[in-house]
Amino acid sequence: MAQMCAALMMVAPLAGCIDNDYDLSELDKTIGLGGEYIQLPSDNSTEAVQLDEVLDLGDANFLVVSEDGNYNIDVVDDNPFAAHIWVDDFTVPSKTYKGTYKLDLGDLVPTSANSFRARRATDEIVFDASMVEMDFSYPYKTSQITSLDYIGVKASTLSITLSFSQGMKKCLNNIKEVRFSFPKCIDCGKVAYKGDSLALDANNMLKLSNVKPSEDLSFVLNVKGVKLDRTYDGSYMTYTKGEGFNLHGSLTIGVTVKESDVNIGEISTAGDLSVNGTAVLSKMSVATAKGRFAPKRSFGKVGGVSLRNVPNFLTDDEVDLDLYDPQLNINVYSDVPFATKVTGAIVSKDSKGKEILRMEVPEFSYKANGESVISVRRRPATTQSDTTIIVMPDICDLIRHLPDSIALVDLEGEGDDTQTAEIVIDKKYKGSIVLSVASGIALGSEAKIIYKDQYTGWNDQFKDISFVETTKDGVKSINGYLKVTARVENKVPAYLTLLAYGIDASGRPISSDRLDVVVEKTIQASKDGKTAAATDEVIRIMPKDNDVFKILDGVEFRVAMTAKNEKGASPVTGVLLNAYKQTIIVSDIKVEKIGKVAIDLN
């Protein structure tokens, strides 16, 4: 300044020698000075800014900050899907068996293959023989039942009637004991006989005493069920999937007669000595069953979640919510007594219901009688015993570009017939399915989140700035710019790449035709979300006309949070974003005028 003043003093004595016709008005009366620093408002500096102040969740229904400060996706289908599964009821039809058997009480030699064979024991005569072969087949071609160990039936009976020939009635006054042995594969209940309720012994045998041949003998056996798990002393019922049932067994009869009850004198003239038997197995309406079952159900759409009120930092077209380990959970409650195998797909849709992406889900199972969680994840994990992990590396693709909804579709459920279960036939067993998306916000390698930030209130410092303008080939240019330097300490586990533009006092952007803002460096990422990474940032505010400083009030930054650096390398992934513990500190902010500042001497 002293030199400038001395120069002005030297000009004055020469004034009288100057040609008065020389017009100084045609001279550029500005001079250029070197740079100097500008003091910014105090609120543009250096307190730690929590990530919570940058990433505003707004009213998003799918984003929350947990008690420990971590950002999470947490959205649950508020309309659980209910479904039923069952095994169709079926009835084994009734069957009637008849037989006639002859006896020879004279020499106790059988007269036919169906005759009783007698033997003496002291003063008693004992007859034992098969009365009826109870073989039958019933075709039942369902695929719902793979195998059966037992069927329980309701209101089924085996009715037995014996009638004695006239010859038998003449020869026998009384039968000391009649024994009926039923196939051991039949689960027998009580016997109704002459108003009494009688029980069978451990060998499925019924014993009746003092039977009068002069009267027909009849009783009704209550059938509780049939055992199909093995052969029981030659009797069995089998079930073959897609074919049906086969029963093999015999009803045998045993008779003990005292010799004193035989009218010996009548034998030679009695003629036919026979017993006529009828056994009627009524229809068996199956009520319960133990075995392996594979009923199927199909469902087109099974609930879903909606992502509403997406916050601003996820609305930019460049946003890529590539999460490190997103979880899509299928919570199932089932009172079905057997596990169920399921296949299906997950789809994402836009706001108009148009399918964006479909992903087939590998077959999974949910357990019997309880709650199960099927967690579809990007990466393997250890979990509790009630959770099944399905690893689908591409699962993040369903959410990374923020669809309007995610749903389960085209589910096919089938009973898991590798397990044995006991069921009630035709009972509508219930299951409910709730879809949820739960994930900590930790960046995957391709993640990008976009948010905006501002530094304002600069106009008082900037409005009078003017740099020297030069003209070359008719084009004006500015020989100066503002250089902003700052130290940025970043605890966020993401690189921050800044694009910037000037804004006026109303927050409106200033056209790049008038002002360029160039950010030199990418802000480095914290590797662990705890230790700050430091970056010495440089920003150049480059005017294209001097009048722009009259309206410049600050800079707005468009910040891209990414897992990779500016070279697409050194990714920081898998570290949870935390609203309160992860901060950004900008300190040592300096604004320097670079180039020639114009001083108007007019």
C-alpha positions as CSV (number, residue, x, y, z in Angstrom):
1,M,0.0,0.0,0.0
2,A,2.9,2.4,0.8
3,Q,4.3,1.9,-2.7
4,M,0.9,2.5,-4.2
5,C,0.6,5.8,-2.3
6,A,4.1,6.9,-3.3
7,A,3.3,6.3,-6.9
8,L,0.2,8.4,-6.6
9,M,2.2,11.3,-5.0
10,M,4.7,11.3,-7.9
11,V,1.9,11.7,-10.4
12,A,0.7,15.0,-8.9
13,P,3.6,17.3,-9.8
14,L,3.6,16.2,-13.4
15,A,0.0,17.1,-13.9
16,G,0.8,20.4,-15.5
17,C,2.9,18.8,-18.2
18,I,0.2,16.5,-19.3
19,D,-1.6,17.0,-22.6
20,N,-5.1,18.1,-21.6
21,D,-6.4,16.4,-24.8
22,Y,-5.4,12.9,-23.5
23,D,-8.5,11.2,-22.2
24,L,-7.8,8.9,-19.2
25,S,-11.4,7.7,-19.2
26,E,-10.5,5.1,-21.8
27,L,-8.1,3.4,-19.4
28,D,-9.0,0.3,-17.2
29,K,-8.7,1.8,-13.8
30,T,-8.6,-1.5,-11.9
31,I,-5.5,-3.2,-10.5
32,G,-4.9,-6.8,-9.4
33,L,-3.8,-7.8,-5.9
34,G,-2.7,-11.1,-4.5
35,G,-4.8,-13.5,-2.6
36,E,-6.1,-13.2,1.0
37,Y,-8.2,-15.4,3.3
38,I,-11.9,-15.0,4.0
39,Q,-13.4,-15.7,7.4
40,L,-16.5,-17.9,7.2
41,P,-19.4,-17.7,9.6
42,S,-18.7,-19.7,12.8
43,D,-21.6,-22.2,12.3
44,N,-19.8,-23.6,9.2
45,S,-17.1,-25.2,11.3
46,T,-16.2,-27.9,13.4
47,E,-18.6,-29.7,15.7
48,A,-19.1,-33.4,15.1
49,V,-22.1,-34.1,12.9
50,Q,-23.7,-37.4,13.8
51,L,-24.9,-39.6,10.9
52,D,-28.4,-39.2,12.3
53,E,-28.3,-35.6,11.3
54,V,-27.4,-36.5,7.8
55,L,-29.5,-39.6,7.1
56,D,-33.0,-38.5,8.1
57,L,-35.4,-41.4,8.1
58,G,-38.5,-39.3,7.9
59,D,-41.7,-41.3,8.0
60,A,-40.3,-44.5,6.4
61,N,-42.2,-47.6,7.6
62,F,-39.3,-49.9,6.9
63,L,-36.3,-48.1,8.5
64,V,-35.6,-47.8,12.2
65,V,-32.7,-46.9,14.5
66,S,-32.3,-49.5,17.2
67,E,-31.5,-48.8,20.9
68,D,-27.8,-49.2,20.2
69,G,-28.0,-46.7,17.4
70,N,-27.7,-49.1,14.4
71,Y,-29.7,-48.4,11.3
72,N,-32.0,-51.4,10.5
73,I,-34.5,-52.4,7.9
74,D,-37.4,-53.8,9.9
75,V,-40.8,-54.3,8.1
76,V,-43.3,-56.9,8.8
77,D,-46.4,-58.0,6.9
78,D,-49.3,-56.7,9.0
79,N,-51.7,-59.1,7.4
80,P,-50.6,-62.7,8.1
81,F,-51.6,-65.2,5.6
82,A,-53.6,-68.1,7.0
83,A,-53.9,-71.5,5.2
84,H,-55.1,-75.0,5.9
85,I,-53.9,-78.4,5.0
86,W,-55.5,-81.8,5.5
87,V,-55.7,-85.4,4.5
88,D,-59.0,-86.3,2.9
89,D,-61.3,-88.6,4.8
90,F,-61.9,-92.1,3.4
91,T,-64.0,-95.1,4.2
92,V,-63.1,-98.8,3.7
93,P,-66.4,-100.5,2.6
94,S,-68.1,-103.3,4.5
95,K,-67.5,-106.9,3.8
96,T,-69.5,-110.0,4.6
97,Y,-68.0,-113.5,5.1
98,K,-69.9,-116.8,5.3
99,G,-68.8,-120.3,6.1
100,T,-70.3,-123.8,6.8
101,Y,-68.4,-126.4,8.8
102,K,-69.3,-130.1,9.4
103,L,-68.5,-132.3,12.3
104,D,-68.4,-136.1,12.8
105,L,-69.0,-136.9,16.4
106,G,-69.0,-140.6,15.8
107,D,-65.5,-141.7,15.1
108,L,-64.2,-138.1,15.3
109,V,-62.8,-138.4,11.8
110,P,-63.3,-135.2,9.6
111,T,-65.5,-135.7,6.7
112,S,-64.2,-132.7,4.7
113,A,-61.4,-130.3,4.7
114,N,-63.6,-127.8,6.5
115,S,-64.6,-130.1,9.3
116,F,-63.7,-129.6,12.9
117,R,-60.9,-131.9,14.1
118,A,-61.8,-133.2,17.5
119,R,-59.6,-134.4,20.3
120,R,-60.3,-135.8,23.7
121,A,-59.1,-134.4,27.0
122,T,-60.3,-136.3,30.0
123,D,-64.1,-136.1,29.6
124,E,-64.1,-133.3,27.2
125,I,-64.2,-133.0,23.4
126,V,-62.3,-130.0,21.9
127,F,-62.8,-128.7,18.4
128,D,-60.5,-126.0,16.9
129,A,-60.7,-124.7,13.3
130,S,-60.7,-121.7,11.1
131,M,-64.2,-120.4,10.7
132,V,-63.7,-117.6,8.1
133,E,-60.9,-116.4,6.0
134,M,-61.2,-112.6,6.1
135,D,-59.2,-111.6,3.0
136,F,-60.2,-108.6,1.1
137,S,-58.8,-105.8,-1.0
138,Y,-59.9,-102.1,-1.2
139,P,-58.5,-99.9,-4.0
140,Y,-57.7,-96.4,-2.7
141,K,-55.6,-94.4,-5.1
142,T,-54.8,-91.3,-3.1
143,S,-51.3,-89.8,-3.2
144,Q,-51.8,-88.0,0.1
145,I,-50.8,-91.0,2.1
146,T,-47.4,-92.5,1.6
147,S,-47.6,-95.3,4.2
148,L,-49.7,-96.3,7.2
149,D,-48.8,-97.9,10.5
150,Y,-52.3,-97.6,12.0
151,I,-55.8,-96.4,11.2
152,G,-58.4,-95.6,13.8
153,V,-62.0,-95.9,12.8
154,K,-65.2,-94.6,14.1
155,A,-68.4,-96.7,14.7
156,S,-67.1,-99.8,13.0
157,T,-68.1,-103.3,14.1
158,L,-67.6,-107.0,13.3
159,S,-70.9,-108.8,13.8
160,I,-70.8,-112.6,14.2
161,T,-73.7,-114.9,13.9
162,L,-73.5,-118.7,14.4
163,S,-76.4,-121.1,13.7
164,F,-76.4,-124.8,14.4
165,S,-77.9,-127.5,12.1
166,Q,-80.8,-129.6,13.4
167,G,-78.4,-132.5,13.8
168,M,-76.2,-130.5,16.0
169,K,-79.1,-129.4,18.1
170,K,-80.2,-133.1,18.6
171,C,-76.7,-134.2,19.5
172,L,-75.6,-131.4,21.8
173,N,-77.4,-130.2,24.8
174,N,-74.8,-127.6,25.7
175,I,-71.5,-126.3,24.7
176,K,-69.2,-125.7,27.6
177,E,-67.1,-123.0,25.9
178,V,-66.9,-121.3,22.6
179,R,-63.7,-119.4,21.8
180,F,-63.4,-116.8,19.0
181,S,-60.0,-115.6,17.9
182,F,-59.9,-112.5,15.8
183,P,-57.1,-111.4,13.5
184,K,-54.5,-109.7,15.7
185,C,-54.0,-106.9,13.3
186,I,-57.5,-105.7,14.2
187,D,-57.5,-103.4,17.2
188,C,-60.6,-104.7,19.1
189,G,-62.7,-103.0,21.6
190,K,-65.5,-104.5,23.8
191,V,-68.1,-107.1,22.7
192,A,-71.8,-106.6,23.1
193,Y,-73.3,-110.0,24.0
194,K,-76.7,-110.5,25.5
195,G,-76.7,-107.1,27.1
196,D,-73.2,-107.5,28.5
197,S,-70.0,-105.7,27.5
198,L,-67.2,-108.2,27.3
199,A,-63.5,-107.8,26.8
200,L,-61.1,-109.8,24.7
201,D,-58.0,-111.2,26.3
202,A,-54.4,-110.2,25.2
203,N,-54.6,-112.7,22.3
204,N,-57.7,-111.0,20.8
205,M,-59.8,-114.0,22.0
206,L,-63.4,-113.9,23.2
207,K,-64.6,-116.8,25.4
208,L,-68.3,-117.5,25.8
209,S,-69.5,-120.2,28.3
210,N,-72.5,-122.5,28.2
211,V,-73.7,-121.8,24.8
212,K,-77.0,-123.5,23.9
213,P,-77.0,-125.0,20.3
214,S,-80.7,-124.7,20.3
215,E,-80.3,-121.0,20.0
216,D,-78.4,-119.0,17.4
217,L,-75.4,-117.3,18.8
218,S,-74.6,-113.7,17.9
219,F,-72.5,-110.8,19.2
220,V,-71.0,-107.5,18.0
221,L,-67.4,-106.7,18.3
222,N,-66.4,-103.0,18.4
223,V,-63.5,-102.4,16.0
224,K,-61.3,-99.5,17.1
225,G,-58.8,-99.7,14.3
226,V,-56.4,-101.7,12.3
227,K,-52.6,-102.1,12.8
228,L,-50.6,-102.0,9.5
229,D,-47.1,-101.8,10.8
230,R,-46.3,-105.6,10.7
231,T,-47.7,-109.1,10.4
232,Y,-49.4,-110.4,13.6
233,D,-49.3,-114.2,13.8
234,G,-50.2,-114.5,10.1
235,S,-52.7,-111.6,10.0
236,Y,-52.0,-108.3,8.5
237,M,-53.4,-105.3,6.7
238,T,-51.2,-103.5,4.2
239,Y,-51.4,-100.2,2.4
240,T,-49.7,-99.4,-0.8
241,K,-49.6,-95.8,-2.0
242,G,-51.6,-95.4,-5.2
243,E,-53.2,-98.8,-4.9
244,G,-55.0,-99.3,-1.6
245,F,-55.6,-101.8,1.2
246,N,-55.2,-105.6,1.6
247,L,-56.4,-107.5,4.6
248,H,-55.4,-111.0,5.4
249,G,-56.6,-112.9,8.5
250,S,-58.9,-115.5,9.8
251,L,-61.6,-115.7,12.4
252,T,-61.1,-119.0,14.2
253,I,-63.4,-120.9,16.5
254,G,-62.7,-123.2,19.3
255,V,-65.3,-125.5,21.0
256,T,-65.2,-127.5,24.2
257,V,-67.9,-130.0,24.8
258,K,-68.4,-132.3,27.8
259,E,-69.1,-135.9,26.9
260,S,-72.0,-135.8,29.3
261,D,-73.6,-133.1,27.1
262,V,-73.5,-135.3,23.9
263,N,-76.5,-137.3,23.1
264,I,-74.6,-140.3,21.9
265,G,-77.7,-142.2,20.8
266,E,-78.7,-139.4,18.4
267,I,-75.4,-139.3,16.5
268,S,-76.1,-142.1,14.1
269,T,-79.4,-140.6,12.9
270,A,-78.6,-136.9,13.3
271,G,-77.6,-136.4,9.8
272,D,-75.8,-133.1,9.0
273,L,-73.7,-131.9,11.8
274,S,-72.7,-128.4,10.8
275,V,-72.2,-124.9,12.0
276,N,-73.1,-122.0,9.7
277,G,-71.3,-118.8,10.4
278,T,-71.6,-115.2,9.1
279,A,-69.2,-112.4,9.8
280,V,-70.0,-108.9,8.7
281,L,-67.2,-106.3,9.0
282,S,-69.0,-103.0,8.7
283,K,-67.6,-100.0,6.8
284,M,-64.6,-98.4,8.4
285,S,-64.7,-94.7,8.3
286,V,-61.2,-93.7,9.1
287,A,-60.9,-91.1,11.8
288,T,-57.3,-91.1,12.7
289,A,-54.1,-92.4,11.2
290,K,-50.5,-92.9,12.0
291,G,-48.1,-93.0,9.1
292,R,-46.4,-90.8,6.6
293,F,-48.4,-88.2,4.7
294,A,-47.9,-85.9,1.7
295,P,-51.0,-83.8,1.2
296,K,-50.5,-80.8,-1.2
297,R,-51.7,-77.3,-1.2
298,S,-51.0,-74.4,-3.7
299,F,-51.2,-70.7,-3.0
300,G,-50.8,-68.0,-5.6
301,K,-49.9,-65.1,-3.3
302,V,-48.9,-65.4,0.3
303,G,-48.7,-61.9,1.9
304,G,-46.0,-59.4,1.5
305,V,-44.4,-56.2,2.8
306,S,-44.7,-52.7,1.5
307,L,-41.9,-50.1,1.6
308,R,-43.6,-46.8,2.2
309,N,-42.3,-43.2,2.6
310,V,-38.9,-43.8,1.2
311,P,-36.5,-41.2,2.8
312,N,-34.7,-38.7,0.6
313,F,-31.3,-40.3,0.8
314,L,-32.7,-43.4,-1.0
315,T,-34.7,-41.7,-3.7
316,D,-32.0,-40.7,-6.1
317,D,-31.8,-42.7,-9.4
318,E,-28.2,-43.7,-8.6
319,V,-29.0,-45.2,-5.2
320,D,-28.0,-48.9,-4.9
321,L,-29.0,-50.3,-1.5
322,D,-26.6,-53.2,-1.9
323,L,-26.7,-54.5,1.7
324,Y,-24.0,-56.8,3.0
325,D,-26.4,-59.4,4.5
326,P,-30.1,-58.6,4.1
327,Q,-32.5,-61.1,5.6
328,L,-36.0,-61.9,4.3
329,N,-37.7,-64.0,7.0
330,I,-40.6,-66.3,6.5
331,N,-42.2,-66.9,10.0
332,V,-44.5,-69.9,10.0
333,Y,-46.8,-71.1,12.7
334,S,-48.3,-74.6,12.2
335,D,-50.4,-77.0,14.2
336,V,-49.9,-79.6,11.4
337,P,-48.5,-82.8,13.1
338,F,-46.0,-83.4,10.3
339,A,-43.4,-81.1,8.7
340,T,-44.2,-79.5,5.4
341,K,-42.0,-79.0,2.4
342,V,-42.4,-75.8,0.5
343,T,-41.3,-74.4,-2.8
344,G,-42.1,-71.0,-4.2
345,A,-40.8,-67.6,-5.3
346,I,-40.2,-64.1,-4.0
347,V,-41.1,-61.2,-6.2
348,S,-40.5,-57.5,-6.0
349,K,-43.1,-55.1,-7.6
350,D,-43.3,-51.5,-8.4
351,S,-46.1,-49.1,-7.2
352,K,-48.3,-50.2,-10.1
353,G,-48.0,-53.9,-9.2
354,K,-45.7,-54.7,-12.1
355,E,-43.2,-57.4,-11.3
356,I,-39.6,-56.1,-11.2
357,L,-37.8,-59.2,-10.2
358,R,-38.6,-62.8,-9.4
359,M,-36.4,-65.3,-7.5
360,E,-37.1,-68.9,-7.0
361,V,-36.6,-70.1,-3.5
362,P,-35.0,-73.5,-2.9
363,E,-37.2,-76.1,-1.2
364,F,-37.5,-75.6,2.5
365,S,-39.4,-77.2,5.4
366,Y,-41.2,-75.8,8.4
367,K,-41.6,-78.0,11.4
368,A,-44.6,-79.8,12.9
369,N,-46.6,-78.3,15.7
370,G,-44.9,-75.0,16.4
371,E,-43.1,-72.0,15.1
372,S,-40.4,-71.9,12.5
373,V,-38.4,-69.2,10.9
374,I,-37.0,-69.6,7.4
375,S,-34.4,-66.9,7.0
376,V,-33.4,-66.2,3.4
377,R,-30.0,-64.6,3.6
378,R,-27.1,-63.5,1.4
379,R,-24.5,-65.2,3.5
380,P,-24.3,-68.3,5.8
381,A,-24.9,-67.8,9.5
382,T,-25.3,-69.7,12.7
383,T,-28.7,-69.4,14.2
384,Q,-31.0,-70.9,16.8
385,S,-32.5,-74.3,16.3
386,D,-35.9,-73.0,15.2
387,T,-34.4,-71.1,12.3
388,T,-33.5,-72.5,8.9
389,I,-31.0,-70.6,6.9
390,I,-31.4,-70.5,3.1
391,V,-28.4,-68.8,1.4
392,M,-29.3,-66.9,-1.8
393,P,-26.4,-64.7,-2.7
394,D,-28.6,-62.6,-5.0
395,I,-31.3,-62.0,-2.5
396,C,-30.3,-58.3,-2.1
397,D,-31.3,-57.7,-5.8
398,L,-34.9,-57.8,-4.6
399,I,-34.5,-54.7,-2.4
400,R,-31.4,-52.8,-3.7
401,H,-33.4,-50.5,-5.9
402,L,-36.3,-50.0,-3.4
403,P,-39.4,-51.7,-4.8
404,D,-42.8,-50.8,-3.6
405,S,-43.5,-54.3,-2.3
406,I,-42.0,-57.7,-1.8
407,A,-44.2,-60.8,-1.7
408,L,-44.2,-64.6,-1.6
409,V,-45.9,-66.2,-4.6
410,D,-46.7,-69.5,-6.1
411,L,-46.1,-71.5,-3.0
412,E,-46.5,-75.3,-3.2
413,G,-46.8,-77.0,0.1
414,E,-46.5,-80.8,0.6
415,G,-46.3,-82.9,3.7
416,D,-42.9,-84.2,4.5
417,D,-43.3,-88.0,4.2
418,T,-39.9,-88.8,5.6
419,Q,-41.5,-88.4,9.1
420,T,-44.1,-90.5,10.8
421,A,-47.0,-88.6,12.3
422,E,-50.4,-89.2,13.9
423,I,-53.2,-87.2,12.4
424,V,-56.9,-86.7,12.5
425,I,-58.3,-87.4,9.1
426,D,-60.0,-84.5,7.4
427,K,-59.1,-82.1,10.2
428,K,-58.3,-78.6,8.8
429,Y,-54.9,-78.1,10.3
430,K,-53.9,-74.5,10.3
431,G,-50.8,-72.6,9.4
432,S,-50.0,-68.9,9.2
433,I,-47.2,-67.2,7.3
434,V,-45.8,-63.8,8.0
435,L,-43.2,-62.3,5.7
436,S,-40.7,-59.8,7.1
437,V,-37.5,-58.1,6.0
438,A,-34.9,-57.5,8.7
439,S,-31.4,-56.3,8.1
440,G,-28.8,-54.1,9.7
441,I,-27.7,-51.4,7.3
442,A,-24.2,-52.5,6.4
443,L,-22.9,-51.8,2.9
444,G,-22.2,-54.4,0.3
445,S,-19.5,-53.8,-2.2
446,E,-21.7,-52.1,-4.8
447,A,-23.7,-49.9,-2.3
448,K,-24.4,-46.2,-3.0
449,I,-26.4,-43.9,-0.9
450,I,-27.0,-40.3,-1.9
451,Y,-27.7,-37.4,0.4
452,K,-27.3,-33.6,0.3
453,D,-25.7,-31.2,2.7
454,Q,-25.2,-27.4,2.7
455,Y,-22.8,-24.8,3.9
456,T,-24.5,-21.4,3.8
457,G,-24.5,-17.8,5.1
458,W,-21.4,-16.8,3.1
459,N,-22.9,-13.9,1.1
460,D,-21.7,-11.1,3.4
461,Q,-18.2,-12.3,2.9
462,F,-18.5,-12.9,-0.9
463,K,-20.7,-10.2,-2.3
464,D,-18.0,-7.7,-2.9
465,I,-15.4,-10.1,-4.4
466,S,-14.3,-9.4,-7.9
467,F,-11.5,-10.9,-9.8
468,V,-9.6,-9.4,-12.8
469,E,-11.3,-10.2,-16.0
470,T,-9.3,-10.6,-19.3
471,T,-10.6,-10.8,-22.8
472,K,-9.0,-12.9,-25.5
473,D,-10.5,-13.3,-28.9
474,G,-13.6,-11.6,-27.7
475,V,-14.1,-14.1,-24.9
476,K,-14.0,-12.9,-21.3
477,S,-12.5,-15.0,-18.5
478,I,-11.9,-14.6,-14.8
479,N,-8.4,-14.8,-13.5
480,G,-9.2,-16.1,-10.1
481,Y,-11.2,-18.4,-7.9
482,L,-11.9,-19.2,-4.2
483,K,-10.0,-22.1,-2.7
484,V,-11.7,-23.8,0.2
485,T,-9.6,-26.2,2.3
486,A,-10.7,-28.2,5.2
487,R,-9.8,-31.3,7.3
488,V,-12.5,-34.0,7.3
489,E,-12.5,-36.7,9.9
490,N,-14.9,-39.4,9.0
491,K,-16.0,-42.2,11.3
492,V,-18.7,-43.5,8.8
493,P,-17.7,-46.8,7.2
494,A,-18.2,-45.4,3.7
495,Y,-16.3,-43.3,1.2
496,L,-17.9,-39.9,0.6
497,T,-17.6,-38.5,-3.0
498,L,-18.8,-35.0,-3.3
499,L,-20.4,-33.1,-6.2
500,A,-21.1,-29.5,-5.4
501,Y,-22.7,-26.4,-6.8
502,G,-23.3,-22.9,-5.5
503,I,-26.6,-21.8,-4.1
504,D,-28.1,-18.4,-3.4
505,A,-29.7,-17.1,-0.2
506,S,-32.9,-18.8,-1.1
507,G,-31.2,-22.2,-1.6
508,R,-31.6,-22.1,-5.3
509,P,-28.7,-23.6,-7.4
510,I,-26.6,-21.3,-9.4
511,S,-26.1,-22.3,-13.0
512,S,-22.8,-23.9,-14.0
513,D,-22.7,-21.3,-16.8
514,R,-21.9,-18.8,-14.0
515,L,-20.1,-20.8,-11.4
516,D,-18.2,-24.1,-11.1
517,V,-17.5,-25.9,-7.9
518,V,-14.8,-28.6,-8.1
519,V,-14.1,-31.0,-5.3
520,E,-10.7,-32.6,-5.6
521,K,-10.7,-35.6,-3.2
522,T,-12.9,-38.4,-2.1
523,I,-13.3,-38.4,1.7
524,Q,-11.8,-41.6,3.0
525,A,-13.8,-44.2,4.8
526,S,-13.5,-45.4,8.4
527,K,-12.5,-49.1,8.2
528,D,-14.4,-50.1,11.3
529,G,-17.0,-47.4,11.9
530,K,-15.1,-46.3,15.1
531,T,-11.7,-45.0,14.0
532,A,-11.8,-41.8,12.0
533,A,-10.2,-41.5,8.6
534,A,-8.7,-38.1,7.8
535,T,-8.9,-36.3,4.5
536,D,-7.5,-32.9,3.6
537,E,-10.1,-31.7,1.2
538,V,-9.7,-29.0,-1.4
539,I,-12.7,-27.3,-3.1
540,R,-12.4,-24.7,-5.9
541,I,-15.2,-22.2,-6.4
542,M,-14.6,-20.9,-9.9
543,P,-16.6,-17.9,-11.1
544,K,-17.4,-17.4,-14.8
545,D,-18.6,-13.8,-14.1
546,N,-17.9,-11.5,-11.2
547,D,-21.5,-10.7,-10.6
548,V,-22.1,-14.2,-9.4
549,F,-20.5,-13.4,-6.0
550,K,-23.3,-10.9,-5.4
551,I,-25.7,-13.8,-5.0
552,L,-23.5,-16.7,-3.8
553,D,-24.5,-17.6,-0.3
554,G,-22.9,-21.1,0.0
555,V,-22.4,-24.5,-1.4
556,E,-24.7,-27.5,-1.6
557,F,-23.0,-30.9,-1.8
558,R,-24.5,-34.0,-3.3
559,V,-22.7,-36.8,-1.3
560,A,-22.4,-40.3,-2.6
561,M,-21.7,-42.8,0.2
562,T,-20.1,-45.8,-1.3
563,A,-18.3,-49.0,-0.2
564,K,-15.5,-48.5,-2.7
565,N,-13.2,-45.6,-3.2
566,E,-12.9,-43.4,-6.2
567,K,-10.9,-46.0,-8.0
568,G,-13.5,-48.7,-7.4
569,A,-11.2,-50.4,-4.9
570,S,-10.5,-51.1,-1.2
571,P,-14.2,-51.8,-0.3
572,V,-15.3,-51.3,3.3
573,T,-18.2,-53.8,3.7
574,G,-20.1,-55.4,6.5
575,V,-19.8,-52.6,9.1
576,L,-23.2,-51.5,10.5
577,L,-24.1,-47.8,10.0
578,N,-24.7,-46.2,13.4
579,A,-26.8,-43.0,13.8
580,Y,-25.0,-41.7,16.9
581,K,-21.5,-43.1,17.2
582,Q,-20.5,-42.4,13.6
583,T,-19.7,-38.8,13.0
584,I,-18.2,-36.4,10.4
585,I,-16.1,-33.5,11.7
586,V,-15.0,-30.7,9.3
587,S,-12.3,-28.5,10.8
588,D,-9.7,-26.0,9.8
589,I,-11.9,-24.5,7.1
590,K,-10.1,-21.8,5.1
591,V,-11.3,-19.8,2.1
592,E,-8.5,-18.2,0.1
593,K,-8.7,-15.9,-2.9
594,I,-6.5,-17.3,-5.6
595,G,-5.6,-15.0,-8.5
596,K,-5.9,-11.2,-9.0
597,V,-8.6,-9.4,-7.1
598,A,-9.8,-6.4,-8.9
599,I,-9.8,-3.0,-7.1
600,D,-11.9,-0.4,-8.8
601,L,-10.0,3.0,-9.0
602,N,-12.7,4.8,-10.9
